[in-house]
């Protein structure tokens, strides 16, 4: 697709990402601390650690896009709202991106130190997909912990808000 259409898609993805992350943070901020930190079998051992991983990864990809060093974790804080601060910065970054930037290649290092190279659009696409993967895990974890009001975050639910 032309770069302007790809940028439109990535901007919608950035908006969706923030919307979906906000639904989780809003729900989980009211949960007891013991539930947020309860051990579960998943990629990360608790709801809180999964949310913080999404935050840290979104921050890492923004740093890589800006050719900046990647702090890990992104913040010393364990509050869930840090994810929203990061997702809002990511959304603003994508909103300010010009179409011609999308094809630019970025060289970056993985957390293990391996050098990689990728175009901007692929880095953004991966970042949003990665967050979606871990939100799916949050849903499974919440259900396994017996939580109610598990937020629906399918992309189509967000898209329906755009036409409502």
Backbone torsions as a table, in degrees:
resi	resn	phi	psi	omega
1	UNK	NA	154.8	174.7
2	UNK	-57.9	151.7	-175.3
3	UNK	-60.2	-32.7	179.6
4	UNK	-66.0	-35.5	177.5
5	UNK	-70.9	-38.0	176.8
6	UNK	-64.1	-40.5	178.7
7	UNK	-65.8	-38.6	176.1
8	UNK	-59.1	-44.5	179.0
9	UNK	-62.7	-45.2	-179.6
10	UNK	-66.9	-34.1	176.6
11	UNK	-66.5	-39.8	176.8
12	UNK	-65.1	-38.6	178.0
13	UNK	-63.1	-40.5	178.6
14	UNK	-64.5	-41.2	178.0
15	UNK	-65.5	-43.9	177.7
16	UNK	-60.9	-44.3	-179.4
17	UNK	-57.3	-46.4	178.5
18	UNK	-65.0	-44.3	179.1
19	UNK	-57.7	-48.5	-178.1
20	UNK	-66.7	-43.5	178.8
21	UNK	-63.1	-37.6	179.1
22	UNK	-64.0	-38.7	179.4
23	UNK	-61.3	-40.2	178.2
24	UNK	-70.4	-46.0	-178.2
25	UNK	-62.6	-43.4	178.6
26	UNK	-58.2	-42.5	-178.8
27	UNK	-71.4	-44.6	-173.5
28	UNK	-77.2	-24.0	179.7
29	UNK	-64.3	-22.6	177.8
30	UNK	-90.9	-2.0	-176.7
31	UNK	-83.0	150.7	176.7
32	UNK	-61.6	143.5	179.3
33	UNK	-53.7	-40.6	-177.9
34	UNK	-61.2	-33.4	178.3
35	UNK	-73.8	-40.1	178.7
36	UNK	-62.1	-31.7	-175.4
37	UNK	-105.6	6.5	178.9
38	UNK	-63.6	137.1	179.8
39	UNK	-72.1	130.1	175.5
40	UNK	-136.4	158.6	177.4
41	UNK	-87.7	114.3	178.7
42	UNK	-167.4	-172.0	177.6
43	UNK	-60.2	-36.9	176.6
44	UNK	-126.1	143.5	-164.9
45	UNK	-79.4	6.9	176.5
46	UNK	-159.0	165.5	175.8
47	UNK	-58.9	-48.3	-177.8
48	UNK	-59.7	-45.7	-177.7
49	UNK	-65.9	-30.2	176.7
50	UNK	-70.2	-45.1	177.6
51	UNK	-60.5	-44.1	-179.2
52	UNK	-66.4	-33.5	176.7
53	UNK	-64.9	-42.4	177.2
54	UNK	-59.0	-46.3	178.3
55	UNK	-57.3	-50.2	-175.8
56	UNK	-64.3	-39.3	-179.8
57	UNK	-69.5	-42.0	177.4
58	UNK	-61.0	-41.4	177.9
59	UNK	-63.5	-41.5	180.0
60	UNK	-60.1	-44.7	-179.5
61	UNK	-66.7	-36.2	175.7
62	UNK	-63.8	-42.7	178.3
63	UNK	-61.3	-44.0	179.0
64	UNK	-62.0	-41.1	178.5
65	UNK	-63.4	-32.0	179.2
66	UNK	-93.0	8.2	-178.1
67	UNK	54.7	43.1	180.0
68	UNK	-112.6	157.0	173.4
69	UNK	-62.8	150.1	-177.4
70	UNK	-100.5	110.6	173.0
71	UNK	-77.4	138.2	177.5
72	UNK	-138.1	114.9	3.1
73	UNK	-72.8	168.7	-178.7
74	UNK	-65.8	-33.8	-179.1
75	UNK	-141.2	158.4	174.8
76	UNK	-80.3	-12.3	-175.4
77	UNK	-76.5	149.4	175.9
78	UNK	-109.0	12.0	-178.8
79	UNK	-79.3	143.4	-175.2
80	UNK	-69.1	-25.6	-178.9
81	UNK	-64.0	-18.7	176.8
82	UNK	-58.2	-31.1	176.8
83	UNK	-62.6	-40.7	-179.5
84	UNK	-68.2	-38.7	177.3
85	UNK	-60.2	-42.8	-179.7
86	UNK	-68.3	-45.0	-179.0
87	UNK	-64.9	-34.2	176.4
88	UNK	-66.9	-40.4	177.3
89	UNK	-64.6	-40.6	178.3
90	UNK	-63.1	-44.1	178.7
91	UNK	-59.9	-44.6	178.8
92	UNK	-64.2	-39.4	179.3
93	UNK	-59.8	-45.8	-179.0
94	UNK	-68.9	-38.0	179.3
95	UNK	-61.9	-31.6	-177.9
96	UNK	-92.7	-3.1	-179.3
97	UNK	-73.2	138.6	175.2
98	UNK	-90.3	149.5	-178.8
99	UNK	-54.9	-37.6	-176.4
100	UNK	-68.2	-19.4	179.7
101	UNK	-71.3	-28.0	-171.9
102	UNK	-58.5	-31.5	-178.7
103	UNK	-88.5	-9.5	178.9
104	UNK	-62.4	139.9	178.2
105	UNK	-89.1	141.6	174.4
106	UNK	-119.7	135.6	172.0
107	UNK	-101.0	132.6	-177.5
108	UNK	-148.0	171.9	177.6
109	UNK	-113.9	141.2	173.3
110	UNK	-72.3	172.6	178.1
111	UNK	-63.7	-23.8	176.9
112	UNK	-83.2	-6.6	177.4
113	UNK	97.8	-0.6	-179.9
114	UNK	-74.6	136.3	178.8
115	UNK	-80.5	135.1	178.9
116	UNK	-133.4	163.8	178.6
117	UNK	-141.5	136.2	-178.0
118	UNK	-158.6	151.2	173.8
119	UNK	-72.2	152.9	-177.9
120	UNK	-52.7	-45.2	-175.8
121	UNK	-61.2	-36.7	179.6
122	UNK	-70.9	-35.6	179.0
123	UNK	-64.4	-44.0	178.4
124	UNK	-65.1	-45.0	-179.9
125	UNK	-58.6	-45.3	178.1
126	UNK	-61.7	-44.7	-177.8
127	UNK	-56.3	-47.4	-179.1
128	UNK	-67.9	-40.2	179.0
129	UNK	-64.3	-40.4	178.8
130	UNK	-60.4	-45.0	179.1
131	UNK	-63.7	-39.4	178.6
132	UNK	-62.0	-42.8	179.3
133	UNK	-57.0	-47.2	-177.4
134	UNK	-74.2	-27.4	173.2
135	UNK	-65.4	-36.3	175.1
136	UNK	-60.6	-38.7	176.5
137	UNK	-65.9	-38.8	178.1
138	UNK	-59.0	-40.7	179.1
139	UNK	-60.1	-48.1	-179.9
140	UNK	-62.7	-41.8	179.9
141	UNK	-63.7	-44.8	-179.7
142	UNK	-61.5	-44.4	179.4
143	UNK	-63.9	-41.3	179.0
144	UNK	-63.9	-28.6	178.1
145	UNK	-86.9	1.7	178.1
146	UNK	76.9	21.2	-178.9
147	UNK	-78.4	148.2	175.1
148	UNK	-101.9	179.0	179.0
149	UNK	52.0	45.6	175.7
150	UNK	-70.0	123.4	-174.5
151	UNK	-69.3	139.1	171.6
152	UNK	-83.1	126.9	-177.1
153	UNK	-133.0	20.7	175.8
154	UNK	-58.3	144.4	179.9
155	UNK	-54.9	-39.5	-178.3
156	UNK	-63.3	-32.3	176.6
157	UNK	-63.5	-41.4	176.6
158	UNK	-64.9	-45.8	-177.5
159	UNK	-60.5	-33.6	177.7
160	UNK	-66.5	-27.2	176.2
161	UNK	-69.1	-24.3	-178.8
162	UNK	-75.3	-26.8	-177.8
163	UNK	-102.9	-4.3	-178.2
164	UNK	-73.2	NA	NA
